[in-house]
Amino acid sequence: METMNVRVTDLRTFCYVVETGSLANAAKKLHETKSSVSRRITRLEGILEVKLFDRTARSSRVTEEGVTYYPYIRDAIMKIDDGTAVITKGAMDAEGLVRIAAPVDFAMTVMPKLLNRFLRDNPAIRTSLTSTDSVVDLAAKKVDIAIKITIEPSLPDMEYWATQAGLVRMGLFAAAKAKLPPLSTPKDLSKLQCVFPAYDGSSGILELLHETKDTMKIPANHDALIVSDYATLAQFLVEGDAYGALPLQVAQKYVDNGELVRVLPDWFLPNGYLWVVTRVSKNLTTRVRLCRMFLVEKFKEKLG
């Protein structure tokens, strides 16, 4: 396969078909004919030697291979658009306000350092950060960039463009000064009180993973205390004798300060996935593109 023979217009058309659900809808968005869209998809499938869509008269259902291919191509197109916009528009709109929404946990622990660095590098840009654990409607809330964390490794809503910027790794933590009994296996956690965030504690079950051992599901004693978010949970763990599950990034500063320690460090919880979400690239200002590129790069460095 000659990758260099793949045309950017064909890749962009592929993204539109995935996002709109059919060749006809993609043609309307691109202001082209359905037949020209079909030719591009056929040409791309021929070069890749892979079927990207199961096509019928009314819809084009993306195949498993197409689903796998899409996030890579979407990110590539986003970078092409961003780079083109930055060098052609220059500093024309690289100043002003960028409005960002992030989960409370990351807004309190991760975002301050990142945004301060971004502002030092881009003194003409201002940022407004909203802390929220709710799903954000970018258009309705007038938000330029939303940071979103999901359990699933994909986002079902194609209305916005999203870049997966890293894994949110989870571990168990307790206060360094907590008087805990010896813990050698996850079963020993049944002796302890567990603090949950409200959106994580409905089942009261912890699924713990190990690199070489079978997954274990442990009932957790959590009725005494449920908090609103992981940042608040970390504060309560520092002051109490309970344990709790925290993103490693949220827990890090407390570990560095000697306030929290990792409990059962060989065991971990399923990862979350962090996304940087914006409106479709062609509608973005240079300042939003610059901020998005910076956040994606730094999150990938930090989260892996």
Secondary structure as GFF3:
##gff-version 3
##sequence-region A 1 304
A	DSSP	three_ten_helix	3	5	.	.	.	ID=ss1
A	DSSP	alpha_helix	8	20	.	.	.	ID=ss2
A	DSSP	alpha_helix	23	30	.	.	.	ID=ss3
A	DSSP	alpha_helix	34	48	.	.	.	ID=ss4
A	DSSP	beta_strand	53	55	.	.	.	ID=ss5
A	DSSP	beta_strand	60	62	.	.	.	ID=ss6
A	DSSP	alpha_helix	64	89	.	.	.	ID=ss7
A	DSSP	beta_strand	96	102	.	.	.	ID=ss8
A	DSSP	alpha_helix	104	109	.	.	.	ID=ss9
A	DSSP	alpha_helix	111	121	.	.	.	ID=ss10
A	DSSP	beta_strand	125	131	.	.	.	ID=ss11
A	DSSP	alpha_helix	138	141	.	.	.	ID=ss12
A	DSSP	beta_strand	145	150	.	.	.	ID=ss13
A	DSSP	beta_strand	161	175	.	.	.	ID=ss14
A	DSSP	three_ten_helix	186	191	.	.	.	ID=ss15
A	DSSP	beta_strand	194	197	.	.	.	ID=ss16
A	DSSP	beta_strand	205	208	.	.	.	ID=ss17
A	DSSP	beta_strand	216	219	.	.	.	ID=ss18
A	DSSP	beta_strand	226	227	.	.	.	ID=ss19
A	DSSP	alpha_helix	230	239	.	.	.	ID=ss20
A	DSSP	beta_strand	243	247	.	.	.	ID=ss21
A	DSSP	alpha_helix	248	256	.	.	.	ID=ss22
A	DSSP	beta_strand	260	263	.	.	.	ID=ss23
A	DSSP	beta_strand	269	278	.	.	.	ID=ss24
A	DSSP	three_ten_helix	281	283	.	.	.	ID=ss25
A	DSSP	alpha_helix	286	303	.	.	.	ID=ss26
###
